[in-house]
Amino acid sequence: MSLAAFLLALGTTCRITRFITKDTLAAGFRMWIADRFGDDSPVTYLVNCGWCTSTWVGGATAAYAFSLDTTAWFQIPATALTLSYLAGVASRWLD
């Protein structure tokens, strides 16, 4: 995997992890998980823990990156997700 693909995979992992664990748009999903499995279940903990979720998201992203790193099927969505993550980080610093 090239350095560029690695950095895109890193940004993608950060953005998807942040979306699952913290984003308001995914709050319904997190609440559904808690309702379905209980507040103290490992699955509920997983979708609320950035460290935990990033392990699984990173693994899936790495597999995707290794198989498609030189194609637009990886580069376009990974670039969009990485830019989204970086824009979010920048807005926190600038606000």
C-alpha positions in Angstrom: 0.0 0.0 0.0 1.3 3.4 -0.9 1.8 6.2 1.6 -1.1 8.1 0.0 -3.4 5.1 0.3 -2.4 4.7 3.9 -3.1 8.3 4.7 -6.5 8.1 3.0 -7.3 4.9 4.9 -6.3 6.6 8.1 -8.6 9.6 7.4 -11.4 7.3 6.3 -11.1 5.3 9.5 -11.1 8.4 11.6 -14.2 9.8 9.9 -16.3 6.6 9.9 -15.3 5.9 13.6 -16.3 9.5 14.5 -19.6 9.2 12.7 -20.5 5.9 14.4 -19.5 6.9 17.9 -20.2 10.6 18.2 -22.2 12.0 15.3 -25.8 13.2 15.9 -26.9 11.5 12.7 -25.9 8.1 14.1 -27.5 8.7 17.6 -30.6 6.8 16.5 -28.4 3.8 15.6 -26.6 3.9 18.9 -29.9 4.2 20.8 -31.3 1.3 18.8 -28.3 -0.8 19.7 -28.7 0.1 23.4 -32.4 -0.7 23.3 -31.8 -4.0 21.5 -28.8 -5.3 23.5 -28.9 -3.3 26.8 -26.9 -0.3 28.0 -24.2 -2.5 29.5 -23.7 -4.9 26.6 -20.4 -5.2 24.8 -22.2 -4.3 21.5 -23.4 -1.0 23.0 -20.0 -0.3 24.4 -18.5 -1.0 20.9 -20.6 1.6 19.1 -19.8 4.2 21.8 -16.1 3.6 22.1 -13.8 5.2 19.5 -10.9 3.0 20.3 -13.1 -0.2 19.9 -14.9 0.9 16.8 -11.8 2.1 15.1 -10.3 -1.4 15.3 -13.1 -2.8 13.2 -13.5 0.1 10.9 -9.7 0.2 10.4 -9.6 -3.5 9.5 -12.4 -3.1 7.0 -10.8 0.1 5.5 -7.4 -1.6 5.3 -8.8 -4.6 3.5 -10.6 -2.2 1.1 -7.5 -0.1 0.6 -5.2 -3.1 0.0 -7.5 -4.5 -2.6 -8.3 -1.2 -4.4 -5.7 1.4 -3.5 -5.0 2.6 -7.0 -8.6 2.7 -8.2 -11.2 5.4 -8.1 -13.4 3.0 -6.1 -11.0 3.6 -3.2 -9.5 7.0 -3.8 -12.7 9.0 -4.3 -14.7 7.9 -1.2 -11.5 7.8 0.9 -10.6 11.3 -0.2 -14.1 12.6 0.6 -14.1 11.0 4.0 -10.6 12.2 4.8 -11.4 15.7 3.8 -14.6 15.6 5.8 -12.7 14.5 8.9 -10.0 17.2 8.4 -12.6 19.9 7.9 -14.2 18.8 11.2 -10.9 18.9 13.1 -10.1 22.3 11.5 -13.5 23.8 12.5 -12.9 22.7 16.1 -9.6 24.5 16.2 -10.9 27.6 14.4 -14.2 28.0 16.3 
